[in-house]
Amino acid sequence: MIKLSRLDGEPFVLNADLIRYVECRPDTFITLTTGERLVVAESMDEVVDRAVRYQQQKHMVPHR
């Protein structure tokens, strides 16, 4: 899960596993695997960085 902000500044949490692709048009659009599209305040690079960190951390958590 990654924390992002809507254009009005309202924070929300997104399941990064659902991200299909991210575009900069000039606002940042995130298209999910469900087909839903979100517009966020963060830059495309910031969204990608957070999603990559999430994936890295997810695989570093030991399974019990």
N, CA and C atoms as a LAMMPS dump frame, in Angstrom:
ITEM: TIMESTEP
0
ITEM: NUMBER OF ATOMS
192
ITEM: BOX BOUNDS ff ff ff
-5.0000000000000000e+02 5.0000000000000000e+02
-5.0000000000000000e+02 5.0000000000000000e+02
-5.0000000000000000e+02 5.0000000000000000e+02
ITEM: ATOMS id mol type element x y z
1 1 1 N 0.845 -1.168 0
2 1 2 C 0 0 0
3 1 3 C 0.898 1.241 0
4 2 1 N 0.486 2.232 -0.79
5 2 2 C 1.235 3.485 -0.824
6 2 3 C 0.288 4.648 -0.53
7 3 1 N 0.799 5.648 0.184
8 3 2 C 0.004 6.811 0.532
9 3 3 C 0.182 7.875 -0.549
10 4 1 N -0.936 8.374 -1.073
11 4 2 C -0.932 9.4 -2.105
12 4 3 C -1.931 10.491 -1.72
13 5 1 N -1.999 11.538 -2.541
14 5 2 C -2.933 12.634 -2.295
15 5 3 C -3.735 12.936 -3.549
16 6 1 N -5.003 13.207 -3.353
17 6 2 C -5.834 13.678 -4.457
18 6 3 C -5.421 15.115 -4.776
19 7 1 N -5.888 15.662 -5.889
20 7 2 C -5.502 17.016 -6.272
21 7 3 C -5.906 18.061 -5.237
22 8 1 N -6.972 17.778 -4.482
23 8 2 C -7.407 18.728 -3.443
24 8 3 C -6.631 18.556 -2.137
25 9 1 N -5.639 17.658 -2.127
26 9 2 C -4.807 17.44 -0.953
27 9 3 C -5.28 16.337 -0.031
28 10 1 N -6.449 15.765 -0.305
29 10 2 C -6.98 14.695 0.546
30 10 3 C -6.125 13.435 0.384
31 11 1 N -5.555 12.93 1.482
32 11 2 C -4.724 11.724 1.392
33 11 3 C -5.572 10.459 1.245
34 12 1 N -5.01 9.475 0.581
35 12 2 C -5.628 8.153 0.489
36 12 3 C -4.533 7.122 0.314
37 13 1 N -4.881 5.871 0.498
38 13 2 C -3.92 4.774 0.381
39 13 3 C -4.345 3.899 -0.795
40 14 1 N -3.378 3.568 -1.638
41 14 2 C -3.638 2.777 -2.841
42 14 3 C -2.878 1.454 -2.76
43 15 1 N -3.542 0.387 -3.132
44 15 2 C -2.878 -0.908 -3.242
45 15 3 C -2.017 -0.855 -4.497
46 16 1 N -0.704 -0.745 -4.328
47 16 2 C 0.217 -0.583 -5.449
48 16 3 C 0.227 -1.795 -6.375
49 17 1 N -0.245 -2.932 -5.906
50 17 2 C -0.314 -4.118 -6.766
51 17 3 C -1.335 -3.931 -7.886
52 18 1 N -2.223 -2.954 -7.749
53 18 2 C -3.259 -2.728 -8.752
54 18 3 C -2.848 -1.739 -9.842
55 19 1 N -1.654 -1.152 -9.728
56 19 2 C -1.218 -0.166 -10.721
57 19 3 C -0.853 -0.859 -12.022
58 20 1 N -1.504 -0.42 -13.095
59 20 2 C -1.181 -0.93 -14.426
60 20 3 C -0.146 -0.023 -15.088
61 21 1 N -0.421 1.289 -15.09
62 21 2 C 0.577 2.25 -15.549
63 21 3 C 0.293 3.636 -15
64 22 1 N 1.326 4.504 -15.102
65 22 2 C 1.266 5.865 -14.59
66 22 3 C 1.644 6.805 -15.728
67 23 1 N 0.873 7.894 -15.867
68 23 2 C 1.125 8.86 -16.941
69 23 3 C 1.213 10.269 -16.372
70 24 1 N 1.942 11.12 -17.056
71 24 2 C 2.027 12.532 -16.718
72 24 3 C 1.452 13.307 -17.894
73 25 1 N 0.291 14.02 -17.678
74 25 2 C -0.411 14.623 -18.82
75 25 3 C -0.938 16.014 -18.601
76 26 1 N -0.575 17.02 -17.997
77 26 2 C 0.553 17.171 -17.075
78 26 3 C 0.238 16.688 -15.662
79 27 1 N -1.046 16.524 -15.29
80 27 2 C -1.337 15.905 -13.993
81 27 3 C -0.952 14.428 -14.053
82 28 1 N -0.739 13.848 -12.902
83 28 2 C -0.351 12.435 -12.846
84 28 3 C -1.601 11.566 -12.796
85 29 1 N -1.754 10.721 -13.811
86 29 2 C -2.869 9.784 -13.91
87 29 3 C -2.351 8.387 -13.613
88 30 1 N -3.078 7.653 -12.773
89 30 2 C -2.75 6.253 -12.485
90 30 3 C -3.904 5.413 -13.023
91 31 1 N -3.583 4.46 -13.878
92 31 2 C -4.582 3.523 -14.376
93 31 3 C -4.383 2.204 -13.654
94 32 1 N -5.468 1.691 -13.091
95 32 2 C -5.406 0.448 -12.325
96 32 3 C -5.742 -0.747 -13.216
97 33 1 N -5.432 -1.913 -12.737
98 33 2 C -5.734 -3.138 -13.484
99 33 3 C -7.228 -3.32 -13.673
100 34 1 N -8.031 -2.647 -12.862
101 34 2 C -9.491 -2.717 -12.961
102 34 3 C -10.033 -1.799 -14.055
103 35 1 N -9.161 -0.926 -14.6
104 35 2 C -9.583 0.045 -15.596
105 35 3 C -9.885 1.406 -14.999
106 36 1 N -10.009 1.483 -13.679
107 36 2 C -10.265 2.761 -13
108 36 3 C -9.046 3.663 -13.16
109 37 1 N -9.302 4.978 -13.309
110 37 2 C -8.219 5.956 -13.423
111 37 3 C -8.304 6.937 -12.271
112 38 1 N -7.15 7.25 -11.698
113 38 2 C -7.053 8.19 -10.59
114 38 3 C -6.118 9.327 -10.987
115 39 1 N -6.395 10.526 -10.493
116 39 2 C -5.503 11.668 -10.684
117 39 3 C -4.948 12.017 -9.31
118 40 1 N -3.631 12.147 -9.216
119 40 2 C -2.997 12.406 -7.923
120 40 3 C -2.102 13.637 -7.99
121 41 1 N -1.806 14.194 -6.819
122 41 2 C -0.974 15.395 -6.719
123 41 3 C 0.512 15.08 -6.896
124 42 1 N 0.922 13.865 -6.573
125 42 2 C 2.336 13.493 -6.659
126 42 3 C 2.779 13.404 -8.123
127 43 1 N 4.068 13.6 -8.327
128 43 2 C 4.627 13.459 -9.672
129 43 3 C 4.659 11.99 -10.084
130 44 1 N 4.786 11.752 -11.378
131 44 2 C 4.888 10.391 -11.883
132 44 3 C 6.084 9.683 -11.244
133 45 1 N 7.215 10.376 -11.152
134 45 2 C 8.418 9.766 -10.561
135 45 3 C 8.199 9.394 -9.106
136 46 1 N 7.483 10.234 -8.351
137 46 2 C 7.217 9.937 -6.937
138 46 3 C 6.315 8.718 -6.794
139 47 1 N 5.297 8.615 -7.638
140 47 2 C 4.41 7.443 -7.592
141 47 3 C 5.208 6.175 -7.892
142 48 1 N 6.044 6.232 -8.915
143 48 2 C 6.855 5.064 -9.279
144 48 3 C 7.806 4.708 -8.143
145 49 1 N 8.47 5.704 -7.559
146 49 2 C 9.391 5.443 -6.442
147 49 3 C 8.675 4.774 -5.273
148 50 1 N 7.495 5.268 -4.928
149 50 2 C 6.75 4.684 -3.809
150 50 3 C 6.304 3.257 -4.131
151 51 1 N 5.868 3.035 -5.362
152 51 2 C 5.426 1.692 -5.753
153 51 3 C 6.596 0.709 -5.739
154 52 1 N 7.754 1.149 -6.205
155 52 2 C 8.938 0.276 -6.205
156 52 3 C 9.363 -0.036 -4.774
157 53 1 N 9.397 0.995 -3.916
158 53 2 C 9.758 0.763 -2.504
159 53 3 C 8.785 -0.196 -1.844
160 54 1 N 7.507 -0.039 -2.14
161 54 2 C 6.489 -0.943 -1.588
162 54 3 C 6.778 -2.386 -2.01
163 55 1 N 7.038 -2.589 -3.288
164 55 2 C 7.307 -3.948 -3.78
165 55 3 C 8.57 -4.517 -3.133
166 56 1 N 9.592 -3.69 -2.984
167 56 2 C 10.833 -4.158 -2.351
168 56 3 C 10.576 -4.538 -0.894
169 57 1 N 9.847 -3.707 -0.164
170 57 2 C 9.572 -3.989 1.242
171 57 3 C 8.679 -5.213 1.392
172 58 1 N 7.75 -5.352 0.489
173 58 2 C 6.827 -6.484 0.555
174 58 3 C 7.579 -7.813 0.479
175 59 1 N 8.609 -7.847 -0.33
176 59 2 C 9.364 -9.084 -0.503
177 59 3 C 10.459 -9.258 0.559
178 60 1 N 10.694 -8.217 1.349
179 60 2 C 11.715 -8.32 2.401
180 60 3 C 11.122 -8.76 3.722
181 61 1 N 9.804 -8.741 3.853
182 61 2 C 9.17 -9.142 5.096
183 61 3 C 9.265 -10.651 5.223
184 62 1 N 9.838 -11.144 6.319
185 62 2 C 9.96 -12.597 6.476
186 62 3 C 8.589 -13.263 6.624
187 63 1 N 8.44 -14.399 5.977
188 63 2 C 7.206 -15.178 6.099
189 63 3 C 7.337 -16.13 7.263
190 64 1 N 6.274 -16.288 8.032
191 64 2 C 6.325 -17.2 9.186
192 64 3 C 5.369 -18.327 8.999
